[in-house]
């Protein structure tokens, strides 16, 4: 997760617990990355955020989906 905060930052321990909860969700990697990005956008309202999932390869094929978002300039 790479982001440029505006007014709020996420606490590292809270983020660790939140990300650990994803072990219980049976969803595709792309959906997990999008969910994380959307949750952080709603919570933090950052200027910029990029979430990249670096998952263990399945079948020998590495797959790293990413979601990127920029705040509109006023």
KESEGU-569999 format. One record per residue: x, y, z of N, C-alpha, C in turn. Coordinates in Angstrom, 3 decimals, padded with zeros to 6 digits. Example, Ala and Ser with C-alpha at 12.3 -4.5 7.8 and 13.67 -1.06 7.14 Angstrom:
! residues 2
((013.190,-005.690,007.800),(012.300,-004.500,007.800),(013.200,-003.300,007.800)),
((012.850,-002.250,007.080),(013.670,-001.060,007.140),(012.900,000.030,007.870)),
This chain:
! residues 74
((000.860,-001.165,000.000),(000.000,000.000,000.000),(000.906,001.228,000.000)),
((000.684,002.067,-000.992),(001.422,003.321,-001.101),(000.375,004.421,-001.193)),
((000.432,005.390,-000.291),(-000.552,006.460,-000.348),(000.014,007.775,000.139)),
((-000.596,008.857,-000.338),(-000.257,010.199,000.111),(-001.437,010.688,000.935)),
((-001.264,010.811,002.248),(-002.392,011.198,003.093),(-002.793,012.652,002.885)),
((-004.028,012.943,003.242),(-004.491,014.324,003.245),(-004.543,014.787,004.693)),
((-005.571,014.348,005.430),(-005.683,014.720,006.843),(-005.481,013.547,007.790)),
((-005.689,012.324,007.306),(-005.660,011.155,008.180),(-004.623,010.143,007.709)),
((-004.067,009.402,008.668),(-003.140,008.302,008.396),(-003.689,007.052,009.069)),
((-003.300,005.910,008.552),(-003.741,004.654,009.147),(-002.662,004.169,010.120)),
((-003.105,003.662,011.260),(-002.188,003.100,012.252),(-001.717,001.735,011.760)),
((-000.435,001.459,011.880),(000.126,000.224,011.335),(-000.469,-001.033,011.972)),
((-000.720,-001.015,013.276),(-001.287,-002.201,013.929),(-002.715,-002.457,013.444)),
((-003.499,-001.396,013.308),(-004.870,-001.550,012.800),(-004.866,-002.097,011.384)),
((-003.942,-001.604,010.561),(-003.841,-002.079,009.182),(-003.447,-003.551,009.155)),
((-002.533,-003.949,010.027),(-002.101,-005.347,010.102),(-003.271,-006.263,010.464)),
((-004.072,-005.872,011.435),(-005.229,-006.677,011.851),(-006.254,-006.749,010.712)),
((-006.499,-005.609,010.072),(-007.450,-005.552,008.954),(-007.005,-006.470,007.812)),
((-005.738,-006.380,007.424),(-005.243,-007.219,006.328),(-005.242,-008.702,006.708)),
((-004.974,-009.004,007.970),(-005.006,-010.392,008.424),(-006.384,-011.009,008.319)),
((-007.418,-010.180,008.418),(-008.789,-010.687,008.316),(-009.106,-011.205,006.915)),
((-008.340,-010.811,005.923),(-008.609,-011.244,004.547),(-008.312,-012.718,004.324)),
((-007.659,-013.350,005.257),(-007.436,-014.793,005.132),(-008.757,-015.559,005.220)),
((-009.783,-014.927,005.793),(-011.076,-015.574,005.989),(-012.043,-015.354,004.819)),
((-011.704,-014.429,003.898),(-012.616,-014.106,002.795),(-012.297,-014.944,001.566)),
((-013.259,-015.725,001.091),(-013.015,-016.517,-000.123),(-013.365,-015.692,-001.378)),
((-012.474,-014.785,-001.776),(-012.736,-013.989,-002.972),(-011.486,-013.919,-003.835)),
((-011.664,-013.491,-005.067),(-010.550,-013.393,-005.998),(-009.562,-012.317,-005.554)),
((-008.332,-012.458,-005.981),(-007.292,-011.502,-005.621),(-007.653,-010.082,-006.044)),
((-008.190,-009.935,-007.258),(-008.564,-008.602,-007.746),(-009.620,-007.973,-006.847)),
((-010.589,-008.765,-006.414),(-011.658,-008.267,-005.554),(-011.100,-007.835,-004.194)),
((-010.147,-008.590,-003.661),(-009.532,-008.227,-002.378),(-008.784,-006.907,-002.484)),
((-008.013,-006.742,-003.543),(-007.259,-005.502,-003.738),(-008.217,-004.318,-003.880)),
((-009.268,-004.491,-004.662),(-010.245,-003.416,-004.824),(-010.960,-003.097,-003.522)),
((-011.291,-004.116,-002.745),(-011.959,-003.888,-001.461),(-011.062,-003.105,-000.506)),
((-009.788,-003.486,-000.434),(-008.841,-002.782,000.427),(-008.712,-001.328,-000.011)),
((-008.542,-001.114,-001.310),(-008.410,000.259,-001.818),(-009.660,001.073,-001.506)),
((-010.828,000.531,-001.776),(-012.081,001.264,-001.525),(-012.283,001.557,-000.043)),
((-011.976,000.592,000.814),(-012.118,000.817,002.255),(-011.185,001.929,002.732)),
((-009.941,001.915,002.264),(-008.989,002.938,002.684),(-009.330,004.312,002.114)),
((-009.851,004.343,000.892),(-010.280,005.616,000.302),(-011.427,006.197,001.114)),
((-012.401,005.369,001.452),(-013.551,005.842,002.242),(-013.127,006.305,003.633)),
((-012.197,005.608,004.239),(-011.773,005.912,005.604),(-010.811,007.102,005.688)),
((-009.791,007.105,004.830),(-008.712,008.082,004.943),(-008.873,009.308,004.050)),
((-009.604,009.143,002.949),(-009.734,010.207,001.948),(-008.359,010.757,001.562)),
((-007.479,009.871,001.071),(-006.115,010.294,000.738),(-006.072,011.114,-000.557)),
((-004.946,011.750,-000.785),(-004.742,012.459,-002.051),(-004.462,011.461,-003.165)),
((-003.768,010.383,-002.816),(-003.387,009.351,-003.786),(-003.246,008.034,-003.038)),
((-003.612,006.943,-003.698),(-003.386,005.622,-003.097),(-003.182,004.588,-004.196)),
((-002.276,003.665,-003.927),(-002.076,002.512,-004.803),(-001.977,001.288,-003.902)),
((-002.804,000.305,-004.185),(-002.793,-000.957,-003.443),(-002.410,-002.048,-004.432)),
((-001.352,-002.792,-004.110),(-000.921,-003.885,-004.964),(-000.892,-005.160,-004.141)),
((-001.514,-006.199,-004.671),(-001.520,-007.491,-003.993),(-000.391,-008.356,-004.523)),
((000.512,-008.744,-003.658),(001.609,-009.637,-004.054),(001.329,-011.005,-003.433)),
((000.584,-011.779,-004.175),(000.112,-013.065,-003.677),(001.060,-014.185,-004.069)),
((001.021,-015.263,-003.288),(001.810,-016.449,-003.586),(001.354,-017.015,-004.928)),
((002.302,-017.324,-005.819),(001.910,-017.837,-007.133),(001.104,-019.130,-007.033)),
((000.108,-019.215,-007.888),(-000.684,-020.452,-007.997),(-000.388,-021.054,-009.357)),
((-000.008,-022.302,-009.364),(000.312,-022.955,-010.625),(001.571,-022.393,-011.264)),
((002.428,-021.762,-010.442),(003.684,-021.225,-010.947),(003.542,-019.890,-011.661)),
((002.354,-019.275,-011.620),(002.135,-018.005,-012.300),(001.966,-016.901,-011.263)),
((002.950,-015.999,-011.154),(002.786,-014.878,-010.221),(001.764,-013.885,-010.761)),
((000.931,-013.372,-009.876),(-000.126,-012.448,-010.283),(-000.232,-011.368,-009.230)),
((000.024,-010.124,-009.608),(000.023,-009.002,-008.675),(-000.949,-007.929,-009.134)),
((-002.234,-008.078,-008.832),(-003.207,-007.052,-009.234),(-002.999,-005.767,-008.440)),
((-003.354,-004.635,-009.057),(-003.183,-003.336,-008.390),(-004.403,-002.461,-008.634)),
((-004.671,-001.587,-007.686),(-005.721,-000.589,-007.809),(-005.096,000.760,-007.449)),
((-005.357,001.764,-008.282),(-004.761,003.081,-008.072),(-005.849,004.149,-008.161)),
((-005.747,005.157,-007.311),(-006.772,006.216,-007.259),(-006.111,007.550,-006.947)),
((-006.572,008.605,-007.634),(-006.096,009.971,-007.406),(-007.279,010.834,-007.015)),
((-007.064,011.696,-006.041),(-008.104,012.648,-005.643),(-008.216,013.718,-006.739)),
((-009.446,014.097,-007.051),(-009.638,015.150,-008.035),(-009.111,016.464,-007.505)),
((-008.462,017.210,-008.384),(-007.948,018.521,-007.978),(-009.081,019.535,-007.957)),
((-009.051,020.368,-006.944),(-010.116,021.358,-006.784),(-009.783,022.636,-007.496)),
